[in-house]
């Protein structure tokens, strides 16, 4: 293989070309874009003449260590303990499986480290998975201070527009952007999860406005992570992403191999909207055969009863939920012993006999007799200091000897990296799911790790790699649930949206984006969420919650259409709804059941944003026979103006101009050209601020 040869990978519609650079010392990106983009000079080509930096610092390297690249940011920082940092490697061979997979090997015989760059395309998508395998080949261990999964080079022109997801608890998935002409952009989480503040997702495009070619990355990791984007001297943008060990570094023993998390790399020629569809297709691929399961309408009792859980009150709610058309009833926190509030009970996962005097199974039978499936909330990683479990196993909690423990939500965190803790959690879930007719499990996590230590006499914390061990335990339990209880639907939650990434999405059926269910707040949360994740994963409830960040009131219809945009659930105290509200709710639930297959399987276009007076989402059924459009009036609700205005309109996308589309409710007929050019009309008024429109192609 000469420096001029290259390897080529193909996805459905894109090409990815890699070549050797630096006289065989590293791999470089040659082209990434639509099929044919590799035919011509590489847009990443550089002059090979550098001043005050090395050739490696200017190169569009796919992955490169500190040592070879001393100035502009390395993806790997390795050393022998107590020795100098840096690695100087050589190319040591390649293995390719057609245009679908590639492995590139680099060796450093002095340090005793082999680095293998892995590439794999995902069938049916425009996603390439990249990760790195690091093997200690010497007689002494190697200290790994930084070990990103991959570096992604983006051939932007005139600076880059970075789009990312930021926020806080109750305000997750806020879509943000920054123009980076020169310098560095970085975001991370050290909370043992994706976190509320940032998501491990980034989109990069030219700084000019519009639907320019767009590149995206998403890290498949449930623990600590970091993403760094550098606008480099040569004009390109280089993004690095990987996990961050809580201990600061990891020791790799002789013969051991560390495998980094996978980094999903995506491309679309159609801007952020097109990139979102690439991610949606990828997540449908991750879901696999479980995509064929209808996402059932659930009722969750938390906002109605809180910790005040008893059989009679829950059955009253279940009866009303069934009358509305719900298909699943979920009892949230408060069902187990020692749980009158959040100060106790976690770890002691047995139904409270005082609240279910006739027995838990008798209660579940009562729910199922109403025609509802039954679900339960758990927090397997949480433990209360007042629990029986803590009294028996205080060593199972993260702790640092001689230091006080911090309580978050009045609880501590189990060290799920321990095999005995994993076995306890698996045994607990097996008992609950085996002893009771439970078909839905909501897994919550309500606190990040603090005092994250595992006291072991004489053992270096860097050899424990606690963050990775915890995530391995978490994924082991989820994999066990999938294999042993395949009928159980699993919802992922972490105080809202703090654990939403591809490792979790591949092992759960839905996730909970935020604890904030207020109408306008939630609309913005879901807008950002759908840029990165698919509708079939997005659990969304109708509640009575007032706005926190945008207090403007909205109708019950607004809340239902908002929730129909993903996976519909109800969390309001429906006992206090009026007969008129219950009738309206039943109608919306029936409509959801008619269109949920289109919402969850269809191609999505985001029509504007919640900042616009009218915002909508278009879902197109595979084959184009049906279109579902959810639309909201996000402006004032003060009735018609003095001079009657024109209808608001949403220009639809991707339609056949010569086709005819009929509104199945009103019978109105539109040409595809009309809907593309003039748009679908909506006549908003004070009592009408949301709509669900279904168009059938004639």
N, C-alpha and C positions, 0 to 999 in steps of 0.2 A: 504494500500500500504506500503510494507516494503522497507527498503533501498536496498534490493536485487532485487526487482521487477523492471521492465523497460517497457517503452513504445516504440513501433516500428512503424516507418513510411516507406512506400515504394514508390519510383518513378518507372519509366519504368524499369530501370536496377539497381537501387541503393537502399540501406537500410540505415536508420538513426535511431539509438537507443539511448534513453535517460533514465537515471535512477536518483534516488534521492541520494544525498550525504550529508555529514556533519550532520548525524542524522536527515535528513529531512529539513535542512535549505537552501539547494540550489539544483538545477538540474545539472547533469553532462552528458557529452557526453560519451557513452559507445562504439559506433561503427559508422563509416560512410564510406561506400564504396560499391562495387558491391554486388548484392544479395548474401547472405551467409556470408558476412563479419562479421555479428553479431554472428555467430556460433563459439564461442570460447572465451578465455579470452580477455578482452578489451585491445587494444593497448594503451589506455589512462590510464590504471590502475596504481596506485601509491602506495607507501609503507604505507601511512598514518603516517609515522614518519617524522617530519620536524624539522629543526633547524633554529632558528632565524626568521622564518616566521610561519604563522599560517597554519592550514590544508586548510583553504579556499584559501590562497594565492597560494598553490601548486595544487589545484584541477582544473580539466578541466571543470570549471563551465560554464554553458550555459548563465547565466546572474547573476550578483551578485553585491550587493551594497557596497559602502564604509561604513565601520563599520564592516561588516563581513570580508571584504577583505581589510585590511588597507595598504598593502605594494606593491603589484605587479600590481596594476591597476584595478580599479573598473569600472563597466559599468553604474552605477547609483550613483550620488552624490546628496543627498537630505537632507534637514533640515527645521526646522521652521525658519522663518525670525528672525534673531538675536540669534538663538539657535545654538547648536553644530551640526556639520555636521555628517551624518551617519545614517544608518538604519540597524536594526537587525530584520530580518523577520523569519517567520515560514511557512512551507508548509500548504496550506489551501484547497487542493483539485485539482482534474484533471477532464477534460472532453475530451473524445476521440471519433472521428468519424471514426471507422475502422482504416485503416492504412493510411488515407489521411489527417487527421487534428487532432490537439492536442492543448489543453489549459492547462497550469499549473498556479495555483494561489498561491501567497505568500502574507502574511499580516504582517504589522507592526502596532500593535494597539497603541503603544506609540506615534509614529510619526503621525499615522492616514493616512496610505498609503497602498493601495492594488496594487500589481504588477502582471499582467497576461502576461505570455509568450505564444505567439501564433505561431503555426506551421501549414503550409498548403502546400501540394504538388500540382504541376501543371500538369494536365493530359497531356500525350503525350511528356513529357520532363523529364529530370533528374535534375529538379530545385525544391528546397524547399524554400518557402517564410517564413521568420521569422520577427516578429515585437513584440513590447511590448506596453501594455496599462497600464497607471498609473492613478489611481483614488484616489482622496483625500477623505478619509472616516472620517476625524476628524472634529472638530468644527472650526479649524483655518487653514489658507492656508499653503501649503507646497512649499518651494523654491527648484526648480530643477536646479542644476548647470550643471550636465551632465546626459544625458538620451539617451544612445546609443540604437540602434534598436535591436542589438543582439551581442553576442560574438561567434566566430567561433573557435573551437579547431581543430588543424591539427596535426595528429600523424606522424610528419616527423622524419627522422633518421639522425643524424649527421648534424643538421642545416637545414635551409630552403633556397630555391631559390625563391625570391619574384620577380614577373614580374608585372610591372605597366606601365601606360601610362602617359607620361609627355611631356612638350613642352612649347610653347608660341604662341602668335598670329602669324599666318602664318606658324606655325610649330607644329601643334597639333598632338596628337596621336603617339608620338614617343615611340616605344616599348623599355623599359628599364628593367634591372634586377639588383638585388643586392643579395649577399649571406649573410644571417643573421644567424650567429652562436650563438651569444648572444647579447642582447641589444634591442633597440627599433627603429622601422621605423615608420615614421608618415608623412602623407600628408593631405592637406586640401585646401578648398577654402572658403574665406570669402567675395567673390564678388557677393553674391546673386545669384549665378548660379554654375553649375559644374566648369566653369572656363577654361581658355586656358592652365594653367600651369599643372594641374593634372586632371585626370578623376576619378570618384568614382567607381573604378574597381580595383581588385587585384587578382592575381593568386599565389598560394602557392604550392610548390612541394619540394621533397627532393633536397638537394644541389647537388647531383650527376647529371651529364649531362644525357640527354636522355629523352625518353617519359615515365617518371615515373608517378604514380598516381598524379593527379592534382586537386586541390580544388580551387574554384573561388567564389568571392563575387562581387555583384554590388548593390549599394544603389539607390533606387528609390526615388530620391529627387532632385528638381530643384533649391534649395537654397544653403545656407551655409552647409558645411559638413566636416567630418573628418574621416579618417581611421587610426587606430593605430595597428601595429603588434609587439608583444612582443615575443622574444625567451626566454622562461621562464626557471627558474633553473632546472625544472624536465626534460627538453629536448624537450618539445612540443612547438609549436608556437600557440599563441592565438591572434586572430584578433578581434578588436572592431570597429564598424562603426555606425555612426549616424549623425544626423543633429546638427548644432551648432547655437544657437540663437545669433543674432547680439547683443542683449542686455546683453549677458553674462550669463543670467539665466532666468527662466520662473517661474512665480508665479501660482500655481495651487489652485484655490479656492475650498472651501468645496463643495463636490458633483460633481466637474468637473473631466473629464477624458481627459488625453493627450494620443493620439495615435501616436506612432513614425512612420517614414517612413518604408516601407517594405524593407527588405534586402533579395535579391535573392542569394541563396547558391547553387552552382553547383559542380558536381564531374564528372571526366572522367578518365578512366584508360589509355587513349591514349595521355597524355601530353597536351601541349598547343593547338595543332592542334585539338585534340578531344574535349577539353574544348570549343574552338571556335564554334564547331558544336552544342554543347549543348546550347550555348547562341543564336545561329542562330535559332534553333528550338523554343526556348523560345520567341524570338522576333516575329517569325511568329505567335505564339500563341497570343501575345499581339495585333498584327495587326488584327486578327480575320477574319471576312468575307471580309474585304477590301483587303486581300491578293489576292483575285480573280481578282482585277482590274489590268490591264496591266499598268505598269509605263511608261507613254508616253514620247516620245522624246521632250524635251522642247528647246526653244531658249529663252535666257534671254538677254535683250538689254543693260545691265549695262556697260560692258566693251567696247561696241561699241560707246555709246552715253553719258555715265555718266549722269549728271544732264541736259544735253541739249536734253530734251524730247519735241518733237512736233509730231503732227499727221502724217505729210508727211514723216518725217525721220523714224518714227517707222513702217509705212506701207511699206516703201522701204525695211527695214530689214525683215519684216514679209513675204513679197513676196519671197525674196531670201530664207528664212528659209523654206517656204513651198515647194519650188522647190527642196530643198535638201532632203525633206522627214520628216521634223519636224512635230509634231502633236499638239504642244502647244506653244503659244507665250506669254511671260511674260514681262511686262513693270516694270522695277525696279524703284528705287528712282528717284524723279524729276517730277512726273506726276501731283502733287497737287499744290495748290496755295501757293505763297510765298517761292518757293523752287528752285531758280536759283543756289543755292549752299547749303552747309550744315549748314548755319547760321540761317535758318528760316523754317517755314512751318509745322514742326512736331506738330500735334494736330489739324490742320485745314485740315481735310481729304476730300477735295472737288477738283475734277479735275480742272486744270487751264484752264479757258475759252480762254485765249490768245493762248494757245498751241493746243487747240482742238476747233477751231472756229466754226466748223459745229456741235459741240456737242460730248460729250464723247461716247454716244451710237452709233452715226454715225461712229466714229472711230472703236469701237469694232465690229460693223457690217462689216466693211471693213476687219478686221482681220479674222473674222469668215467666210466671203465669200471666203477666200483663203483655207478653209478646216481646219483651226486651231482653237483649243480651246483658250480661253483668260485667262490670269492670271495677278495678280497685287501684287506688293510689298507693305507692310505696316510695320510700327514700332509702334504698339499700346501703348507701355509703354513710348515712347520718347515724349518730349515736348520741343519746342524751346522757349527761353525767348522772342523772337520777335513775337510769334504767337498770334492770337486772343484768343485762348483758355487760354493761360497763363495770358493775361490781364483780362479775366473774372474769372479765378479760380486759382490764385497764391497759394491758400491753398492746392491744389491738389498735390503739388510737395513736395518731401521729403525735410525737412529743419530743421535747429536748430535755434531757435530765437537768434538773436544777433550775429550770425556767418555768414561769407561769404559763398556763394554757389560756388562749384567747377563745372566748365563746362568741360565735356568730349565730344569730337566731337561737340563742340558748342551747347550742349543740356543738359537738366536736365532730371530727371526721375519721372514719375508719381507714386504716392503711390497707387499701385494697390490693396493694402489691404483694401482700403476704398470701401464701398458698392457703393457710388455715382460714384467713378471713374470706377469701374467695369461696372456699368450700362451705363456709357458714352461709354466705349469701346465696349460693346455688342451692344448698339444702333448704333454706328458708323459702325461696321462691318455688322450688319443687313441691314443698309441703303445701303451700298456699294454692298453687295451681293444680296439684294432684288431689287435694282433699275437697276442694270447692269448685263449683261450676263457674269459673272465671274465664272470660274470653278476651279481656282487655286489661292491659297493665300500663299504668302511667308511672314511669320512672322519673323521679324528681331528684334534684341536687341543689340544696339551698345555702351552701356555703363553700367558699374556696378554702384550700388548705393553708393553715398557719402553723408555726412551730413544726415545720415539716421535717421531722427527724425520726430515725428508727435506731435508738441506742443499741449498739452492738460493740462489745468490748474489743478495742483495738482495730476496728474496721474503718477504713477511710471512707467518708461519705461519698466521694467520687466513684467508688466502686459499687455503691448501692443503686445509683441511677433511679431514685425514687419516683420521679415523674413518669418515666417510661414504664416502670413496674406497675404503677397504679393504672395507667392506661391499658397495659396488657391484661391486667385483671378485669378491668371494666369491659373490655372487648371480649374476653373469655366468657364472662357471664352472659353478655348479650348473644354471643354465638351459641352458648348452651341453650338459651331460651329459644332461639330459632330452631335448633336441631331437636330439642326434647319436647317443646310445646309449640309446634308449628301452627296450631290453630289460634294461638293467642296473638292479638294485635298489640304491638308495643308502641307507646308514645314516649318520646324523649323530651325531657324538660330539665332546665337548670335555673330555677328562679326566673323563669321566662326563657329568653333566647341565648343563654350563656354557653350552650353546648350544641351548636348547630354547625356541623362540618361533615365531610363526606364519610369519615369512619363511622360516625353515629348514624347518618342517613342511610348507610348501606345495611344497617342492622336493626333499624326501627321502621315503623310504617308511617308515622307522622311525628312532627315535632311541634313544640309550643313556642312561637316566636317571641312572645312577650306576655307579662302579667297585665299589661295595659290593654283593656278591651274597650276603652272609650272610642266613640265612632270616628272623629276626625284624627285623633292620635293614631288609632289602629290603621286607618287608611294609609297614612304616611309610613308606618312600620311595614305594612304589607307591600307597599310600592317598592321600598328598598329590598325587602326579602325576595320578591319575585324577579329582581335583576340577577340574583345569584342562585335561587332555588326554585324547584318546581311546585306548581299548585297542589299536586296530590300529596305533598309532604306538609302542607301548611294548615295546621289545626287553627280554627278561628271560631270564637264563640259570640253569640248574641247575648249581651248582658244589659243591665240597667246602669252601668258605670258612667258617672259624669266625666267630662273631659278634664285631664290634668294639665296638658300643655296647650290645648285648644278647647276651651270650654263651651264653644257654640253648640247648642242642642241640635240633635238630628232625630229624624223619625225612626220608628221601628223598622220601616222598610229600608232605610239607609243602613241600619245595622245588619239586617238580613242579607241584603245584596253584598255588603262587605264580607260577610262570612261565607256566602255562596261562592265567592271568588277563590276559595280554597277548599277546606274540608269543614263542612258546617257542623257546629256544635252550639249548644245553648247552656248558659250558665246563670241566667237571671233567676230571681225568686219568682217563679211562674205562679206560685200560689196567690200572688197579689196582682197578677195581670187581670185586666177586665175581660169580660166575655168577648168584646170586640177585638182586643189584642190577641186573645187566644185564637179566635177565628182567623185573623190575619196571619198569625204565626203558622197555623196549620196549612194555609194556602202557600206560604213561602216554602215550607218544608216539602210539600208535594212538588212544587216547581223545581226545587233542588234535585229531588230524586229523578226528575225527568232529564236533567241536563248534566248531572255530575260526571257521566262518562266523557262528555265533551270537555268539561273543565279540566278533568284530570289527565286525559289522554291527548288533548288537542294542542295545536300550535298556537302560541300566545303572542299577541302584540299588545304592548303597553301604549295606550292612546293618550299622549300627554302625560301630565303629572298632577298630583293633588294640589300643586300651586296654581293650576289653571282653574278657571271658573267651572268648567266641566271636564271631568276626568273619566276615562273608561279603560276597560280591558276587553280585548277581543280574543275569543277562543274558537279555533276552527277545527271541526271534526276531521279526522283522517279521511281523505277523499273529497272533502269540501262540501258534503251534503248539508251540514248544519253549521251555523255560526251562532255563538252565544256572546252577547255583549252585556257586560255589567257597566253601569254608568252612574255617576254621582254628581250632584250639584254641590260644589264646595264653597259657593259664595253665600251672600246673605239670603235669609228666608223671609223677606219682607213683602212678598207678593209681587204682582205685576207692576211695572213702572207706569207713570202717568201717561206716557205715550207707549202703547203696547210694542214690545220688542219682538224681534225675530226669534225663532226657535234656536236654541243652542245646538251645535252639531259636532259630531265626532267623525272625522274622516277615517274610514276603515282602510285596511291594508291587505295586500296579497291576494285580492280577489280577481276573478276573471272578468275583465271589463264587459264582455259580451253576454255574460250570464245574467239571469234574472233571479232576484232573491225576494221571498215573500215573508212578511212578518206573520208568524203563525197565530198571534193573538188578534191583530187588527185586520189582517188581510192585505195591508199595504204592500205594494210591489215596487221594487227598485232595481234598476240595472246596476251591474257591478261598477260601471263607469261612474254612475251617479254617486254611489256610496264612496268610491275612491276620491272623487273630485268635490262633490257638494257635501257629502257626509250624511250620517244617520241623524235625523232631527230628534230633539228632546225639548218638550215644552214645560220647563220647570215652573213651579208656583209654590206658594207658601206651604201647601200640604203635600207637595210631591217633589221630593229631593233625591230620588234614586229610582233606577229602573233596571229590569232584567229583560232584554229583548232576545228573542230566538228567531233567526232567519233561516228559512229552508231554501236551498238552491233548487230552482225549477228545472 
